[in-house]
Amino acid sequence: MQSLPQLSPLAQPHLVASFLSGRNGTTLRAYRRDLENFRSFVGASTIDEAAKMLLSRSHGEANALALAYKTNLMEKGLQPATINRRLASLRSLVKLARTLGMVSWYLEIENVRSEPYRDTRGPGKEGFSALLDEAKKGRKNKTARDQAILRLLYDLGLRRGEVVALDLEDLDLAAGTLAILGKGRTQKVNLTLPEQTKSVLLEWLSIRGTTPGPLFINLDRAKKGWRLSATGLYFLVRKLGEKIGIKVRPHGLRHSAITEALEATDGNIRAVARFSRHKNIQTLTVYDDNRLDIGGDVARLIASRV
């Protein structure tokens, strides 16, 4: 049987658009940033052009380019997680191109080795309580919004991207649920709201109103009414932390929530995995090890035997 001719990368001008289509908002923005970074590295005028520069090379040449890109990212001192995510974006693009018959090879450049989470405790429940108290000070509309945000970050262990992506229609106070589009997911899941969380959300809605749109909006004069951005939420939490003398970020509240969940369930990793929505349950063993300080316990045992 005669083999079909291989398509040229130039024959697929909409490859990048196809690659990005169907992604949720957070994933789409991340992929766009990663591909834009690669475009800048290769000196292309557009992301499409950058993709063609990669795909028009031979297997060895493409991997050499990807390796040079990886080296450049490492020389900039970026975190392993950032480097690996950008390499994963390239590998995914090439995988789609291979599926479409544009190339016959894969990118084989390996990720940078990364250490597991070192600090999974975050500010702790005492730190969260202090943040919540600080958030109660000030203008009523801002205090109501900020308390609701803090509660979602901690009570449900939400990521900041998940919080800012929420729309009013995702919240069903009558049913006591919140529909979340999780990291790397394509469908929303309903999470049960604790009574404390429902209470602050109800207070926020009494101020926000029932107009469809973003659940959390910007209250600053310049962008009042616009959707609160991930960056805006980051600085919101950081500034509250600065006021009470602790260094904290939104993901730190998620860390605290997961650690507290392990404490409350006596290390029930299966139950906490449902709470945290981690795809890889092994991630939670790091939280559990850090919570218990297993390594420190063994060190003390060894020292006591001398």
Secondary structure, DSSP 8 states (H G I E B T S, - for coil): --------GGG-TTHHHHHHTT--HHHHHHHHHHHHHHHHHHT-SSHHHHHHHHHTS-HHHHHHHHHHHHHHHHHTT--HHHHHHHHHHHHHHHHHHHHTTS-S-------------S---TTHHHHHHHHHHHHTSS-HHHHHHHHHHHHHHHHS---HHHHHT-BGGGEETTTTEEEE--TT-SS-EEEE--HHHHHHHHHHHHHH-S-SSBSSB--SSTTTTSB--HHHHHHHHHHHHHHHT----HHHHHHHHHHHHHHHTTS-HHHHHHHHT-S-THHHHHHHHHHHTHHHHHHHHHHHT-
